[in-house]
Amino acid sequence: MKNIYAALLLHKLGKEVNEENMKKIVVAAGVEVDESKIKSLVASLKGVDIAKELESASLVSSAPATGEAPKEEKKTEKPKEEKKEAAAEGLSALFG
């Protein structure tokens, strides 16, 4: 995940997303560099328009949001009298 963040940061800064730049960011963050993962990510991002992908991702993620909190269903509780009657029945079974 840290490599993806590095790629996004490079994109945001207008820098080229390449292995060297990504390694610099990961090292600056104080994290151990996994060169194979960086190479794989850079290769998978070749030819990808990151800005377009981010735009389509943000449109998809915001589409279902309505801005309203989900409504909670009210639970109907039995009146306390029924609870007391059930407890009394249980006690009478114990003591006969």
C-alpha positions in Angstrom: 0.0 0.0 0.0 2.9 2.3 0.8 4.0 2.0 -2.8 0.6 3.0 -4.2 0.7 6.1 -1.9 4.2 6.9 -3.2 2.9 6.7 -6.8 -0.1 8.9 -6.0 2.1 11.4 -4.3 4.4 11.5 -7.3 1.4 12.0 -9.6 0.0 14.8 -7.4 3.4 16.6 -7.5 3.6 16.2 -11.2 6.7 14.0 -11.0 7.4 11.0 -13.1 6.2 7.7 -11.5 9.4 5.6 -11.9 11.3 3.3 -9.7 13.9 5.8 -8.6 11.4 8.4 -7.5 9.3 5.9 -5.7 12.3 4.5 -3.8 13.2 8.0 -2.7 9.7 8.5 -1.3 9.5 5.2 0.5 13.0 5.7 2.0 12.0 9.2 3.1 9.0 7.7 4.9 11.3 5.5 6.9 10.0 2.2 5.4 12.0 -0.7 4.0 12.1 -0.7 0.2 10.8 -3.8 -1.6 12.3 -3.3 -5.1 10.3 -6.1 -6.7 7.0 -4.6 -5.6 8.1 -1.2 -6.8 9.1 -2.6 -10.2 5.8 -4.5 -10.5 3.8 -1.4 -9.7 5.7 0.9 -12.1 5.3 -1.7 -14.8 1.6 -2.0 -14.2 1.2 1.8 -14.3 2.8 2.1 -17.7 0.4 3.7 -20.1 -2.2 4.3 -17.4 -3.7 7.8 -17.1 -3.7 8.1 -13.3 -5.7 11.4 -13.3 -8.5 9.7 -15.4 -8.5 6.6 -13.2 -8.7 8.7 -10.0 -11.6 10.7 -11.5 -13.6 7.6 -12.4 -12.8 6.1 -9.0 -14.1 9.2 -7.2 -17.2 9.2 -9.3 -18.0 5.6 -8.5 -17.3 6.0 -4.8 -19.4 9.1 -4.4 -22.4 7.8 -6.5 -24.1 5.7 -3.9 -23.7 8.3 -1.1 -26.9 10.2 -0.4 -25.6 12.3 2.5 -28.2 10.8 4.8 -27.5 8.5 7.7 -29.2 5.1 7.5 -32.5 5.1 9.4 -32.6 2.8 12.4 -35.6 0.7 12.9 -37.3 1.1 16.3 -37.4 -2.0 18.3 -40.7 -2.7 20.0 -40.1 -3.8 23.6 -42.6 -5.8 25.5 -44.2 -3.9 28.3 -42.6 -4.5 31.7 -45.8 -6.2 33.0 -45.3 -9.1 30.6 -41.7 -9.4 31.7 -42.8 -9.6 35.3 -45.4 -12.2 34.6 -42.9 -14.4 32.8 -40.5 -14.1 35.7 -43.3 -15.0 38.2 -44.2 -18.0 36.1 -40.5 -19.1 36.2 -40.4 -18.7 40.0 -43.6 -20.7 40.5 -42.2 -23.6 38.6 -39.1 -23.6 40.8 -41.0 -23.4 44.1 -44.2 -25.3 43.1 
